Amino acid sequence: MTGSVSRAVLVTGCSSGIGRATAERLAAAGLPVYATARRPETLGDLRAAGCRTLALDVTDEETMRAAVETVGNEHGAVGVLVNNAGYSQSGPVEEVPLDAARRQFETNVFGAVRLTQLVLPGMREQRWGRIVNVSSMGANLTFPGGGWYHATKYALNALSDALRFEVAGFGVRVVTVEPGLIRTRFGETAAGSVDDVTAGGPYAAFNAALARSTRGIYENKLVAPLGGGPEAVAAVIEKAIAAKRPRARYRVTPSAALLIGQRRLMTDRMWDALMRTQFRQPR
């Protein structure tokens, strides 16, 4: 290990969306960036943009260890970890198979935590590090049909809050980034996960309406201006990495600030009443 502090950045989930935009932006800023995905062949453009590309599946211990070891061998340590990999498993709590729910937690929570465990020894040794967990405005409120996804983001925020205190004395700062509506393939994937849930049964009409609304949310002329592109999240992540004293959490897009603020002002009964105006309640 060299005497200098490593600023090498390891980013997960770079095949599209926020991860891709973040890797590209940080590489353009001159940071050594390791862009990762389950299928590294999808990262050719990031390689051309100056990123080092690696295979990394956050549900696979061997690939996580190998990626961290590669960065350590080349830079001494992972200086910045951006835990971005994640997806939404949508559908009623009763109908989503537990195997699917477990996969959701393995990707969105346990993968991020395990990578954090793997990079922390190097960060502690060099007395500097940044861990950026890409959470969601959905860690502060819950939409019907999104219970399992929201549960993972609540869990990620709770773990980040504990970790922030535990590692601060070693010079490591932990940040959560909470995007609102972001124009990526995320919504289409979430809608597809509803389609995978049982087609018939007591939730059939609810599931169909949920899939339609999830797919069409960015076509809504009232909602679209409240969202943003993945580049907006990438800019905030760059800011959090560069800050001497980063904030504990950053919210991205007007939709995040609006909806989180609205939820805080409402009682549970008021929120449920609002949800009944937006979602078809199963009966």
N, C-alpha and C positions, 0 to 999 in steps of 0.2 A: 504493500500500500504506500502511495506517495504521501508527502507531508501536506499537500494542498487538500482543501476540502472539495469533495466531489459534488458537482451540481448536475450529474447525469440524471436524466428523467426517464422513468419507466411508466409507460401509459398502457392501460389495458383496454380492450374493446375498440381497436382502431380500424376495423373493417368498414365502418361507416359513421355518420353522425358526429356526435360530440367528440369521441375519441379521435377520429380522423382529423377533425378541425383543430383539436388541441395539439396533436403531434405536429401538424403542419405549421401552426403558428409558433410553437416553441422552437422548432428547428429554424424557422426564419429569423427568430430572435437570437440565434447563435448558440443555443443550448445543445448539448449532446443528447439526442432523443432516441429512445428505444421504443419504437411503435410495435405493438404486439396484437395478435389475433389468433384464434384457433386455426385459421387457415392463412398462413403468412403469404401465400400466393396472391391474396387479395390486396396486398400492400405495396404493389409495384410502384405506384405513383408517389407514395411516401418515401420509398427508397430513393427515387429520383429527386425528391425534394430535400434529401440530406439526412433522412432518418435511417437508423439501423433497424432492421426488421427482424422479429423473432416470433417463433411459435409459442403461444402461451394460452392455455385453457385454464381458467380460474377454478375449474372443478377437477383439475388433474395436478396432483402434488409434484410429479416428476417434472412437468413442463414449468411449473412455477419455480421450483428450485433451480432448474437449469437456466432460466432467464435471469434470476437474481445473481447466480454464480457468474454468468457471462458479463453482466454489468460490473460486478465486483472485480473480476479479473482485468477488465479493461480500464476501469476508472477508480478502483479502490472500494467503492460502495455505491449503492443507489442513493443519490442525494434527494431526489424527489420521486415520490410514488403517487401516480394519479389513478385511483381506483374508479374506473369508469364503466367497466363491463357490467351490463345488466339488461333486463328486459321485464316486460309486464305480463304476468299470467292473470288474465281476466276471467271473470265468471263468478257465479254465486258461491259463497263459502261452502254450502252444502254439496254442490255438484262438482267442484274442482277436485279431481282425484288427489289423494295425499301424496302420491308419487310425484305428481306435477308440482304440488306445493313445496315439496322437499327440494326439487330441482330449482325452484325459484329462490329458495333460501340459500342453496349451495352456491348459486351464481351471484346473487345480489348481496349476500351477507358473509357467508363463511369463506368464499373465495377472497373477498376484500380483506377480511380479518387475517386469513392465513398468509397472504402476501405481505401484509403489514408486519406480522410476526417475523417473516423471513428477512425483511429489509431493516428492521429496527436495530439489530446488533451493529451493523455497519454505520448507521446514523448515530448511534450512541457513541461509538468509538471515535468518530470524527467530530462529535459534539455539535452537529448541525444536520437538519433534515426538514423536509416538508412532506406531510401526508395529506393529500387532497382527496376526500371522498365525495364522489358525485352522487348526491342524494336526490331530493325532489321536494317541490312544494308539498307533495303528497306525504311528507313526513310530519305535516302539521294539520292535516285534515284528511277526511276519507270520503271517497265517492262510492256509491253502491256499485257492486260488480268488480271493485278493485281491492277488496279486503286483503287478499294475499299479497299483492304488490305493495300496498300501503304498509302492511305489517313489516315487510323487509326494510322499507325506508325508515320507519320508526325505529326499528332495531339498529340500523346503521347509524342513525343520529345518536341514539343512546350510547352505543359503543364508542362513537367519536367523542362524545362529551366526557366519558370516563377516561379515554385514552389521552385527551388533550391535557388533563391534569397530570396524568401519570408520567408522561414523557417530556413535559415542558422543562424540567430541571436538567435534562440531557441536551437541551438546545434544539429539540424537535418540536415543530409546531404542527398542529392538526387542524384542518379546515374542512368544513362541509360546504358544498356548493349546492344550492337548492333551485334548480331551474323550474320555471313554470312551463307553459306550452312552447315546445320547441319543434320546429318543422324538420323532422327526420322520418325514417322508416319505423320509428318506435310505435306510432299510432296504428299503422297497418299490421305490425306484428301483434300488438295487443288485441286488435280486432280479430285477427286470425286465431288467437288463443281462445276467444269466446266461441268461435266456430267449432273448435275442437271439443268443447263441452257438450254433453248430451243434448241432442237436438230437440227431443220431445220433453214431456214432463211438465211440472207446474211452473217452470221458469222459462219455457220456450219463448213466449212473447217478450219477456224481459230481455232474454239473451239476444234475440233478433234486433230489438230496439237499441240495445247497448252496442252491438257490433256496428249498426248503421251510424249511430252518433259518434262513435270513436273514429270511424273512417272519415266522417264528414266534418269534423270539428274545425279543420283549417279552411274549409270552404265557407264557413259562417262569416259573413261580412262584419259582424259585431265582435266576434271573438278573435279573428285573425290579427288585427292590429295590436292585440295584447300579448301576442306571442313573439317569437324571434327565431333566428336561425342558429345552428350549432356554433357559428362563429362568435355569437354573443357570449356563450358559455366559455369558449376557449379564451376570450379576452379577459374574462373574470378570473379564470384559472391562472393565466399569466400574471395578473395583478397580485393574486394571493401568493404566488411563488416569489415574486420580486419584493413584496412588502417586508420591511424589517420586523414589523409587528402586525401580522395578518389578523383580520377579524376571525372570530370563531366560525361564523357562517356568512355566506354571501347568497343573496337571492337574485335571480336573473329573470328578466322580462317583467313588464307591468302586471301580467296575469298572476305571477307569484306574489307580488306585494299586495295586489288587490284581494285575491282569494284568501291568503293567510290573514290579512287584516280583517276581512269580512268574517271569517270563522271565529276569530278572537272576540268579536263584538256580539256574537250570536249565542244564545243558549242552545242546548242540544235539541230541544223541541223546535226552535226556530230553524236550525240547520236541517232537521228532518223535513220540515215543511217546505223549505227551499228545494231540497232534493226531490220532493214529490212533484215539483214543477218542471224538473229537468229529466227525470227518469221515470219509466213506467214501473210502478210498484207491482211486484208479483202478487197474484191473488188466486 
